[in-house]
Amino acid sequence: MERGKRQKQRKVLLMGRSGAGKSSMRSIVFSHHNAKDVRRLGATVDVEHSNIRFMGNLMLNLWDCGGQDSFVESYLTNQRSHVFTHVAVLIFVFDVSSRDAASDMLSFASTIRALHEFSPNSKIFVLIHKMDLVPADQKTAVFQEKSDGIRATCEEEEFLPEQVGFWATSIWDQSLYRAWTQVIYFLVPNAGTIENMLRKLADLLDASELILYERTTCLVVTHISRGRGKKNPFTDRFERLTSILKTHKHSMARHTGTMVSEVSFTELLVKSGKFMFFITRLTENTNLAVVMPNDEGAFNAARVNVSLAKGEFAYLDIIEKKGKEAQRTARESIAPEEDTRGSEDGELSSQGLNSDR
C-alpha cells in the first residue's frame, strides 16, 4: 500500500484564560509529562502550533493559544479570520477556581462568536478544569452550575446543543483522558468502520471487551463491550488503563535510560482468577487490549487470532484515501456474513484468521 498518502488534517483550537491549565493538559496528553512536572511550564506566548499524527492519516493541527488579554484581543481582531477559519474543534478551558468568572464568560462569548462567524459547524468541548480543587460533595453541583451558564451563552451564539459537550477535568486523575478521548473519537474519520471490524473480531474471540488505543498517547480511540463486559460497573476503566499505561511507559523509560516517547512494548499480559487480559500492537499507530474469560485455551487462541488479524486492520491507516471500496473490502475480509467459527478448516478469511478455540 502506498504510505505517502495525503494527510487528513483537523484544526483544533485550545483556548481559555491565562492560567486555566491548557498547556499543562496538552503536555500530559501529548508530551508524556507527569502532572507533578507541569508546574515548571511557563505561560504560552501567542500561539504554539503542534502537528500530531494520530491514527494513520489523521493529523491533529493543534493550536495552543495563549490566554493573556493582549493575545486574546489579537485573536479576536487582526488575526480573527486566520485563527478561526477551518476549525474542526474548539477546546475551551475554564478554571473552576477563577476569581473573575464574569471576565472568563465574556472571553468565551467573544471566542465562540468569532468561531460561529468562520467555522459555524465546528464542535465545542468545554472543559471545567481543576475540579480537584472543589470539595467532593460539591463537585456535581459546581459542574452543573458552570455548565448551565456556558450552555446558555452557546445558545445565544446560535450553537446547537449537540455541538457542545461539557467535561469536568483535572490533571490529577483520569478525567483528563476521558475528555480528550471524546475529542479524538469525534475527529477520527472512520470510527464507524473501526467499530464494525472490532465487533466482528470480538465475536470471533468470544472476548468480553476490545479496547483500541492510540499507541503514542495511550488515548482510547474506541471500544467494544459484550456479555459480561457490558455489566462492568467501572465506567472509567478505559481511562484508568490509559493512566496505567502512561505510568508504565515512564517506569520503563527510567529503567532503560530512554526517552518516554521512544518507549514501547510488544505485548503485556495479565491473568487473574476472574479474567485474562492482554494488550498488543494492532497497527502502526494503535494497540489493542483484549479482555477474556478465565479460559487458558481461549486466551491463547485469541492471541494468535489477533496476530493474524493485524493485516486486515492495516486498512485503518488507508481507509480515508481508498474510500468506500477499501471500507467494504476491510469489513468483508475481517467479517464475512456467515459464522465461520464452526467451519471445518477454522478459517475466517483468505488470510487464515483461525477461529478454532
Buried (B, 14 or more C-beta within 10 A) or exposed (E): EEEEBEBBBBBBBBBBBBBBBBBBBBBBBBBBBEBEEBEEEEEBEEBBEBEBBBBBBBBBBBBBBBBBEEBBEBBBEEBBEEBBEEBBBBBBBBBBBBEEBEEBBEBBBBBBBBBBEBBEEBBBBBBBBBBBEBEEEEBEEBBEEBBEEBBEBBEEBEBEEEBBBBBBBBBEBBBBBBBBBBBBBBBBBBBEBBBBBBBBBBBBBBBBBBBBBBBBBBBBBBBBBBEEBEEEEEEBBBBBBBBEBBEBBBEBBEEEEEEBEEBEEEEBEEEEEEBBBBBBBBBBBBBBBBBBBEBEEBBEBBBEBBBBBBBBBBBBBBBBBBEEEBBEBBBEBBBEEEEBBEEEEBBBBEEEBBBBB
